[in-house]
Amino acid sequence: MFGWLGAFISRHWGPIVLAWVTLAFALHALAPRWDQVTHDGDLAYLPENLPSTEGERLLAQAFPEQRAKSQIAIVVERPGTRLTMADMLWSDSLADRFRDRQADLPIADVWNRNSEVVGERLTSRIGPNGQATVTLVHVKNEFMATGNMSLLTEVQHILDEARFMAPAGLQVGITGS
């Protein structure tokens, strides 16, 4: 059978290629656009009656002021030793840089060691591996939102701009939801 198929294709390759190209163009013209058939977000595909979806809806009703749906954590650490005051001030300047960009980025809030209630918990104790502090950037987008790709690029750009002023030996990493 494959011998016959190979002979047929080798004799009529032109119309076969033309048929495939025509089919590709037809499918492209008839198929719905990607953004018409996809949803952006973590729970967008789930039915309304599932516990996860219902839980998200109930949380939104209970805490309407909670605008953040995911977080980016900027971890500043000094391996093997305590963070210096210069390290802490540089980390504080990161929080200020993100607060300055809140209007043009999907940032709901920025927490660091100076934030009320949780601030002191964002700096670790000194241990054998050193010490670290975290700046939490609360994001309005859900974790799986496609807009987070450009947000992460912008966060990396902000960090790159700030790194040249970082104290020597300080390490910076990005993590989060």
Beta strands, then each sheet from edge to edge (+ up, - down):
strand 1: 70-79
strand 2: 107-111
strand 3: 130-139
strand 4: 171-176
sheet 1: 2+ 3- 1+ 4-
end
